[in-house]
Amino acid sequence: LETPSWTKRRIIGDLLSAAGEGAEVFLINGLGEGNADRRFWCANILGKVGGKEAVDALVNFVDDDNDDIRTAVITSLGDIGSKQAIEVLKKSLKSPKKETRHKSIEVLGRFGEEIIESLIESLSDDYWYVRDCACRALAKLGKKVVPHLAKAYRSGNEDIRISAIKALYETGIDSLEVLITALSDNYEPICKKAADALAKIGKPVLDR
């Protein structure tokens, strides 16, 4: 896995993935040893073969200084998808590293209902990409999250407001009242997105 050849690393990675749990100890040991390529592939493959021991090891590298390794670790935790792995990712939303929080919320978004509280909390994160990811994930959960997205829309930051309106667009008629209010917003991109959303809803808007 330390070979400079990407093709060879890929082939070796496929073989280790096929080995399943038999390769787990080797991969766990490789997380903190060797060059960045080896560490990346060990983290990456653990998402395909790992269990509890893998999660216990991966948690130690969630905030790794290497961007690629950190991304592989967080992605693998999502691929494992166990309750333990999800809890690790939820805790990483408190990381001082904004890149860690961003990738974690991006991965967590696929779990929807299971992590709704974490998504709502992330609407107030100080990093725009985290807030935007949270909005997009919440948009898939329907009516119950409209009040939270509406609250984000009413906040003073234009970035989160436009992200919230985009998410409300996805929830359709459940966001009708908020979208109508947004038509008269002082920020033109929000007015346009609200108008697009109302046009998509159609007849109920005409009736109003």
PASEBA-1860 file (N, C-alpha, C; in nm, 3 decimals):
! residues 208
1> LETPSWTK> 0.081/-0.122/0.000/0.000/0.000/0.000/0.085/0.127/0.000 ~ 0.215/0.112/0.020/0.303/0.228/0.015/0.366/0.246/-0.122 ~ 0.332/0.161/-0.217/0.387/0.172/-0.352/0.343/0.304/-0.415 ~ 0.429/0.368/-0.494/0.391/0.493/-0.561/0.287/0.473/-0.672 ~ 0.263/0.348/-0.710/0.168/0.320/-0.818/0.024/0.318/-0.765 ~ -0.058/0.412/-0.813/-0.198/0.416/-0.772/-0.269/0.288/-0.815 ~ -0.238/0.239/-0.933/-0.303/0.118/-0.985/-0.276/-0.002/-0.894 ~ -0.151/-0.015/-0.851/-0.117/-0.127/-0.761/-0.188/-0.112/-0.627
9> RRIIGDLL> -0.195/0.013/-0.576/-0.265/0.033/-0.449/-0.411/-0.005/-0.462 ~ -0.471/0.028/-0.575/-0.611/-0.006/-0.598/-0.631/-0.158/-0.600 ~ -0.542/-0.229/-0.669/-0.553/-0.375/-0.678/-0.537/-0.437/-0.539 ~ -0.435/-0.390/-0.466/-0.412/-0.441/-0.330/-0.532/-0.410/-0.241 ~ -0.586/-0.290/-0.257/-0.704/-0.251/-0.179/-0.822/-0.342/-0.206 ~ -0.844/-0.377/-0.333/-0.953/-0.468/-0.368/-0.933/-0.605/-0.305 ~ -0.808/-0.652/-0.305/-0.778/-0.783/-0.246/-0.803/-0.783/-0.095 ~ -0.762/-0.676/-0.030/-0.783/-0.665/0.114/-0.932/-0.654/0.146
17> SAAGEGAE> -1.006/-0.583/0.063/-1.151/-0.572/0.084/-1.216/-0.710/0.074 ~ -1.170/-0.788/-0.023/-1.226/-0.923/-0.041/-1.191/-1.015/0.075 ~ -1.082/-0.984/0.144/-1.040/-1.068/0.257/-1.130/-1.050/0.378 ~ -1.208/-0.942/0.379/-1.304/-0.920/0.486/-1.239/-0.904/0.622 ~ -1.300/-0.962/0.723/-1.253/-0.947/0.861/-1.111/-0.998/0.880 ~ -1.068/-1.086/0.792/-0.933/-1.140/0.803/-0.826/-1.034/0.787 ~ -0.862/-0.924/0.721/-0.765/-0.817/0.699/-0.779/-0.704/0.801 ~ -0.877/-0.716/0.890/-0.911/-0.604/0.978/-0.796/-0.562/1.069
25> VFLINGLG> -0.728/-0.658/1.129/-0.618/-0.625/1.221/-0.507/-0.552/1.148 ~ -0.471/-0.602/1.029/-0.368/-0.537/0.948/-0.408/-0.393/0.915 ~ -0.532/-0.373/0.878/-0.580/-0.241/0.839/-0.583/-0.145/0.958 ~ -0.625/-0.195/1.072/-0.628/-0.112/1.193/-0.486/-0.069/1.231 ~ -0.393/-0.162/1.223/-0.253/-0.129/1.255/-0.197/-0.026/1.157 ~ -0.246/-0.031/1.033/-0.194/0.058/0.930/-0.250/0.199/0.936 ~ -0.352/0.221/1.018/-0.411/0.354/1.027/-0.312/0.461/1.071 ~ -0.224/0.422/1.162/-0.130/0.520/1.216/0.013/0.494/1.177
33> EGNADRRF> 0.035/0.404/1.082/0.172/0.367/1.044/0.194/0.385/0.894 ~ 0.316/0.414/0.857/0.352/0.421/0.715/0.321/0.555/0.654 ~ 0.331/0.563/0.521/0.309/0.689/0.452/0.159/0.720/0.439 ~ 0.130/0.836/0.387/-0.009/0.880/0.379/-0.093/0.790/0.290 ~ -0.034/0.736/0.182/-0.108/0.647/0.094/-0.154/0.522/0.167 ~ -0.063/0.463/0.242/-0.100/0.342/0.317/-0.208/0.373/0.419 ~ -0.193/0.482/0.492/-0.291/0.517/0.594/-0.428/0.545/0.532 ~ -0.428/0.614/0.418/-0.553/0.643/0.348/-0.626/0.515/0.309
41> WCANILGK> -0.552/0.423/0.246/-0.616/0.301/0.199/-0.664/0.214/0.315 ~ -0.590/0.212/0.424/-0.635/0.136/0.541/-0.765/0.192/0.595 ~ -0.772/0.324/0.603/-0.895/0.389/0.650/-1.009/0.362/0.554 ~ -0.981/0.373/0.425/-1.083/0.354/0.323/-1.141/0.212/0.324 ~ -1.055/0.114/0.332/-1.099/-0.026/0.324/-1.173/-0.069/0.451 ~ -1.137/-0.009/0.564/-1.205/-0.046/0.688/-1.355/-0.018/0.682 ~ -1.394/0.078/0.601/-1.537/0.105/0.585/-1.611/-0.009/0.518 ~ -1.537/-0.092/0.446/-1.599/-0.204/0.374/-1.596/-0.333/0.455
49> VGGKEAVD> -1.499/-0.346/0.546/-1.483/-0.473/0.617/-1.496/-0.459/0.769 ~ -1.500/-0.337/0.820/-1.485/-0.315/0.963/-1.609/-0.340/1.046 ~ -1.583/-0.365/1.175/-1.687/-0.379/1.275/-1.657/-0.290/1.393 ~ -1.690/-0.336/1.513/-1.670/-0.255/1.633/-1.525/-0.216/1.653 ~ -1.433/-0.310/1.633/-1.290/-0.280/1.653/-1.243/-0.172/1.556 ~ -1.297/-0.177/1.434/-1.259/-0.076/1.335/-1.308/0.062/1.379 ~ -1.430/0.070/1.429/-1.484/0.197/1.476/-1.399/0.252/1.590 ~ -1.363/0.163/1.683/-1.279/0.204/1.797/-1.146/0.262/1.749
57> ALVNFVDD> -1.095/0.209/1.640/-0.967/0.259/1.587/-0.986/0.386/1.505 ~ -1.089/0.388/1.422/-1.112/0.503/1.333/-1.138/0.632/1.411 ~ -1.204/0.620/1.525/-1.239/0.739/1.603/-1.115/0.821/1.639 ~ -1.000/0.755/1.650/-0.877/0.825/1.687/-0.820/0.911/1.574 ~ -0.876/0.897/1.453/-0.820/0.968/1.337/-0.923/1.058/1.269 ~ -1.034/1.083/1.336/-1.138/1.170/1.280/-1.085/1.310/1.253 ~ -0.993/1.357/1.337/-0.936/1.491/1.322/-0.794/1.487/1.267 ~ -0.762/1.385/1.189/-0.626/1.372/1.136/-0.585/1.498/1.059
65> DNDDIRTA> -0.458/1.532/1.064/-0.409/1.652/0.996/-0.410/1.639/0.843 ~ -0.411/1.515/0.795/-0.413/1.493/0.650/-0.558/1.493/0.601 ~ -0.589/1.582/0.508/-0.727/1.597/0.460/-0.783/1.467/0.403 ~ -0.703/1.400/0.320/-0.751/1.278/0.255/-0.778/1.167/0.356 ~ -0.690/1.154/0.452/-0.707/1.050/0.554/-0.830/1.081/0.640 ~ -0.843/1.206/0.679/-0.959/1.247/0.760/-1.090/1.218/0.685 ~ -1.093/1.250/0.556/-1.212/1.224/0.476/-1.241/1.075/0.467 ~ -1.136/0.994/0.447/-1.153/0.849/0.437/-1.205/0.791/0.568
73> VITSLGDI> -1.154/0.841/0.680/-1.198/0.793/0.811/-1.346/0.822/0.832 ~ -1.387/0.945/0.806/-1.527/0.984/0.828/-1.620/0.909/0.732 ~ -1.577/0.897/0.606/-1.657/0.824/0.508/-1.673/0.678/0.550 ~ -1.566/0.618/0.599/-1.572/0.478/0.641/-1.665/0.457/0.760 ~ -1.664/0.551/0.851/-1.757/0.542/0.964/-1.902/0.543/0.914 ~ -1.928/0.626/0.815/-2.061/0.628/0.755/-2.093/0.499/0.683 ~ -1.993/0.442/0.615/-2.015/0.315/0.544/-2.042/0.201/0.641 ~ -1.973/0.202/0.755/-2.000/0.099/0.857/-2.142/0.116/0.908
81> GSKQAIEV> -2.178/0.241/0.939/-2.318/0.274/0.967/-2.379/0.216/1.092 ~ -2.299/0.159/1.179/-2.354/0.104/1.303/-2.394/0.218/1.397 ~ -2.469/0.185/1.500/-2.508/0.286/1.598/-2.385/0.351/1.659 ~ -2.284/0.269/1.687/-2.160/0.319/1.745/-2.091/0.417/1.649 ~ -2.087/0.383/1.520/-2.023/0.469/1.421/-2.097/0.601/1.407 ~ -2.229/0.596/1.408/-2.309/0.718/1.397/-2.285/0.809/1.517 ~ -2.275/0.750/1.635/-2.248/0.829/1.755/-2.112/0.900/1.746 ~ -2.014/0.830/1.690/-1.882/0.891/1.672/-1.893/1.013/1.580
89> LKKSLKSP> -1.968/0.998/1.471/-1.984/1.107/1.376/-2.060/1.225/1.438 ~ -2.160/1.194/1.519/-2.235/1.301/1.585/-2.144/1.379/1.679 ~ -2.058/1.309/1.750/-1.964/1.377/1.840/-1.864/1.462/1.762 ~ -1.829/1.417/1.641/-1.731/1.491/1.562/-1.787/1.623/1.511 ~ -1.919/1.644/1.523/-1.979/1.771/1.486/-1.939/1.882/1.584 ~ -1.877/1.844/1.693/-1.826/1.941/1.790/-1.676/1.965/1.770 ~ -1.619/1.906/1.667/-1.475/1.920/1.643/-1.437/2.066/1.619 ~ -1.320/2.107/1.665/-1.275/2.244/1.636/-1.237/2.263/1.489
97> KKETRHKS> -1.221/2.152/1.417/-1.186/2.160/1.275/-1.312/2.168/1.191 ~ -1.328/2.280/1.121/-1.448/2.299/1.041/-1.460/2.195/0.929 ~ -1.345/2.149/0.877/-1.347/2.048/0.771/-1.401/1.916/0.823 ~ -1.369/1.884/0.947/-1.421/1.762/1.009/-1.572/1.772/1.025 ~ -1.619/1.885/1.073/-1.763/1.904/1.092/-1.837/1.897/0.958 ~ -1.777/1.957/0.856/-1.841/1.958/0.724/-1.855/1.817/0.669 ~ -1.747/1.742/0.668/-1.753/1.606/0.613/-1.844/1.517/0.697 ~ -1.843/1.536/0.829/-1.927/1.454/0.917/-2.075/1.478/0.891
105> IEVLGRFG> -2.114/1.606/0.877/-2.256/1.634/0.853/-2.297/1.587/0.714 ~ -2.204/1.593/0.620/-2.230/1.545/0.484/-2.260/1.395/0.486 ~ -2.179/1.321/0.561/-2.199/1.176/0.572/-2.323/1.144/0.654 ~ -2.344/1.216/0.762/-2.458/1.190/0.849/-2.591/1.217/0.779 ~ -2.591/1.307/0.681/-2.714/1.342/0.613/-2.790/1.224/0.557 ~ -2.719/1.117/0.525/-2.786/1.001/0.466/-2.871/0.923/0.567 ~ -2.850/0.951/0.697/-2.921/0.875/0.800/-3.053/0.941/0.842 ~ -3.080/1.061/0.790/-3.210/1.124/0.805/-3.267/1.129/0.945
113> EEIIESLI> -3.381/1.064/0.963/-3.455/1.067/1.090/-3.368/1.032/1.209 ~ -3.275/0.944/1.188/-3.192/0.893/1.297/-3.106/1.002/1.361 ~ -3.076/1.106/1.285/-2.985/1.209/1.337/-3.046/1.349/1.324 ~ -3.178/1.357/1.327/-3.246/1.483/1.303/-3.203/1.592/1.401 ~ -3.183/1.557/1.527/-3.144/1.658/1.626/-3.006/1.716/1.594 ~ -2.916/1.631/1.548/-2.783/1.679/1.511/-2.789/1.771/1.390 ~ -2.878/1.740/1.296/-2.895/1.826/1.179/-2.947/1.963/1.219 ~ -3.044/1.964/1.310/-3.102/2.091/1.355/-2.997/2.174/1.427
121> ESLSDDYW> -2.918/2.110/1.513/-2.812/2.182/1.586/-2.711/2.242/1.489 ~ -2.685/2.171/1.380/-2.584/2.217/1.284/-2.628/2.336/1.201 ~ -2.756/2.371/1.210/-2.804/2.490/1.139/-2.741/2.618/1.194 ~ -2.690/2.610/1.316/-2.628/2.728/1.376/-2.475/2.719/1.378 ~ -2.419/2.621/1.306/-2.273/2.610/1.299/-2.214/2.737/1.237 ~ -2.091/2.771/1.275/-2.032/2.895/1.223/-1.963/2.876/1.087 ~ -1.975/2.756/1.029/-1.916/2.730/0.899/-2.029/2.709/0.798 ~ -2.029/2.790/0.691/-2.140/2.789/0.597/-2.166/2.651/0.537
129> YVRDCACR> -2.061/2.578/0.501/-2.080/2.448/0.437/-2.151/2.349/0.529 ~ -2.126/2.359/0.658/-2.195/2.272/0.754/-2.344/2.307/0.756 ~ -2.374/2.435/0.764/-2.514/2.478/0.768/-2.587/2.438/0.640 ~ -2.520/2.454/0.527/-2.582/2.422/0.399/-2.610/2.272/0.388 ~ -2.517/2.191/0.430/-2.536/2.044/0.429/-2.652/2.005/0.519 ~ -2.661/2.070/0.635/-2.769/2.040/0.729/-2.904/2.075/0.667 ~ -2.910/2.189/0.600/-3.035/2.230/0.534/-3.076/2.128/0.428 ~ -2.981/2.086/0.347/-3.013/1.993/0.238/-3.059/1.857/0.292
137> ALAKLGKK> -2.999/1.813/0.401/-3.040/1.686/0.461/-3.179/1.698/0.524 ~ -3.206/1.810/0.589/-3.337/1.831/0.652/-3.448/1.841/0.548 ~ -3.415/1.893/0.431/-3.516/1.909/0.325/-3.580/1.776/0.287 ~ -3.510/1.667/0.311/-3.561/1.534/0.274/-3.658/1.478/0.378 ~ -3.672/1.547/0.492/-3.750/1.492/0.603/-3.891/1.547/0.613 ~ -3.927/1.639/0.523/-4.065/1.680/0.512/-4.115/1.780/0.615 ~ -4.244/1.775/0.639/-4.317/1.877/0.714/-4.261/1.905/0.852 ~ -4.217/1.803/0.921/-4.176/1.819/1.061/-4.057/1.914/1.079
145> VVPHLAKA> -3.977/1.933/0.973/-3.859/2.018/0.988/-3.881/2.160/0.938 ~ -3.999/2.187/0.882/-4.027/2.320/0.829/-4.007/2.430/0.933 ~ -4.056/2.413/1.058/-4.034/2.520/1.158/-3.886/2.550/1.182 ~ -3.803/2.448/1.177/-3.660/2.468/1.201/-3.595/2.539/1.083 ~ -3.636/2.502/0.961/-3.583/2.570/0.844/-3.634/2.714/0.837 ~ -3.759/2.734/0.879/-3.815/2.869/0.881/-3.737/2.957/0.979 ~ -3.702/2.900/1.092/-3.623/2.975/1.191/-3.487/3.012/1.134 ~ -3.425/2.918/1.062/-3.296/2.946/0.998/-3.311/3.056/0.893
153> YRSGNEDI> -3.421/3.052/0.819/-3.446/3.156/0.719/-3.457/3.294/0.783 ~ -3.515/3.300/0.901/-3.535/3.430/0.967/-3.409/3.482/1.036 ~ -3.302/3.405/1.035/-3.178/3.450/1.098/-3.116/3.562/1.015 ~ -3.018/3.630/1.071/-2.963/3.748/1.005/-2.859/3.720/0.898 ~ -2.808/3.596/0.889/-2.700/3.565/0.797/-2.756/3.528/0.659 ~ -2.715/3.599/0.556/-2.773/3.576/0.424/-2.742/3.438/0.369 ~ -2.624/3.384/0.401/-2.588/3.252/0.351/-2.682/3.144/0.401 ~ -2.707/3.143/0.533/-2.795/3.039/0.588/-2.939/3.065/0.544
161> RISAIKAL> -2.975/3.190/0.525/-3.111/3.221/0.482/-3.138/3.166/0.342 ~ -3.043/3.180/0.252/-3.063/3.128/0.117/-3.060/2.976/0.117 ~ -2.975/2.917/0.201/-2.972/2.770/0.213/-3.105/2.718/0.266 ~ -3.161/2.789/0.364/-3.289/2.747/0.422/-3.401/2.758/0.319 ~ -3.401/2.864/0.240/-3.505/2.879/0.137/-3.494/2.770/0.032 ~ -3.373/2.735/-0.004/-3.353/2.625/-0.100/-3.410/2.495/-0.044 ~ -3.389/2.472/0.086/-3.441/2.351/0.150/-3.593/2.356/0.158 ~ -3.647/2.472/0.191/-3.793/2.487/0.197/-3.855/2.466/0.060
169> YETGIDSL> -3.784/2.503/-0.045/-3.827/2.478/-0.182/-3.855/2.329/-0.201 ~ -3.765/2.245/-0.145/-3.777/2.100/-0.162/-3.897/2.043/-0.085 ~ -3.938/2.109/0.023/-4.050/2.055/0.102/-4.184/2.094/0.044 ~ -4.184/2.184/-0.056/-4.306/2.214/-0.130/-4.416/2.281/-0.049 ~ -4.537/2.229/-0.063/-4.655/2.293/-0.007/-4.650/2.305/0.146 ~ -4.576/2.220/0.210/-4.564/2.228/0.356/-4.498/2.359/0.399 ~ -4.426/2.423/0.308/-4.357/2.549/0.338/-4.427/2.670/0.277 ~ -4.551/2.653/0.236/-4.622/2.756/0.160/-4.619/2.893/0.228
177> EVLITALS> -4.653/2.898/0.356/-4.662/3.027/0.423/-4.526/3.098/0.431 ~ -4.423/3.021/0.460/-4.289/3.080/0.470/-4.244/3.132/0.334 ~ -4.273/3.056/0.229/-4.231/3.096/0.095/-4.305/3.221/0.048 ~ -4.432/3.232/0.084/-4.508/3.352/0.048/-4.447/3.475/0.116 ~ -4.411/3.459/0.243/-4.347/3.569/0.316/-4.215/3.607/0.250 ~ -4.142/3.506/0.204/-4.009/3.529/0.145/-4.016/3.603/0.012 ~ -4.135/3.609/-0.050/-4.149/3.682/-0.176/-4.115/3.831/-0.160 ~ -4.135/3.883/-0.040/-4.109/4.025/-0.018/-3.980/4.047/0.060
185> DNYEPICK> -3.892/3.948/0.059/-3.765/3.961/0.129/-3.680/4.071/0.066 ~ -3.597/4.133/0.146/-3.510/4.241/0.097/-3.392/4.190/0.014 ~ -3.369/4.059/0.020/-3.255/4.001/-0.051/-3.307/3.934/-0.178 ~ -3.273/3.988/-0.294/-3.334/3.944/-0.419/-3.318/3.795/-0.450 ~ -3.200/3.733/-0.428/-3.190/3.589/-0.456/-3.291/3.504/-0.377 ~ -3.326/3.548/-0.257/-3.426/3.476/-0.178/-3.564/3.492/-0.242 ~ -3.596/3.615/-0.285/-3.724/3.637/-0.352/-3.738/3.546/-0.475 ~ -3.632/3.538/-0.554/-3.635/3.457/-0.676/-3.653/3.309/-0.644
193> KAADALAK> -3.577/3.261/-0.544/-3.589/3.119/-0.509/-3.728/3.089/-0.452 ~ -3.783/3.182/-0.375/-3.919/3.163/-0.321/-4.021/3.159/-0.434 ~ -4.004/3.248/-0.532/-4.095/3.252/-0.646/-4.088/3.122/-0.726 ~ -3.967/3.071/-0.746/-3.949/2.943/-0.816/-4.020/2.829/-0.741 ~ -4.006/2.831/-0.609/-4.069/2.726/-0.528/-4.221/2.734/-0.536 ~ -4.274/2.854/-0.530/-4.420/2.871/-0.536/-4.474/2.831/-0.673 ~ -4.397/2.863/-0.777/-4.439/2.822/-0.912/-4.443/2.670/-0.924 ~ -4.348/2.606/-0.857/-4.342/2.460/-0.859/-4.464/2.400/-0.786
201> IGKPVLDR> -4.507/2.463/-0.678/-4.623/2.414/-0.603/-4.748/2.423/-0.688 ~ -4.763/2.535/-0.761/-4.873/2.546/-0.858/-5.007/2.594/-0.804 ~ -5.113/2.519/-0.828/-5.251/2.563/-0.805/-5.278/2.616/-0.664 ~ -5.232/2.552/-0.559/-5.259/2.606/-0.425/-5.210/2.749/-0.407 ~ -5.103/2.784/-0.481/-5.052/2.920/-0.475/-5.146/3.014/-0.549 ~ -5.196/2.972/-0.665/-5.290/3.054/-0.741/-5.417/3.079/-0.660 ~ -5.460/2.979/-0.585/-5.580/2.995/-0.502/-5.561/3.101/-0.394 ~ -5.434/3.118/-0.352/-5.404/3.221/-0.252/-5.396/3.361/-0.315
END
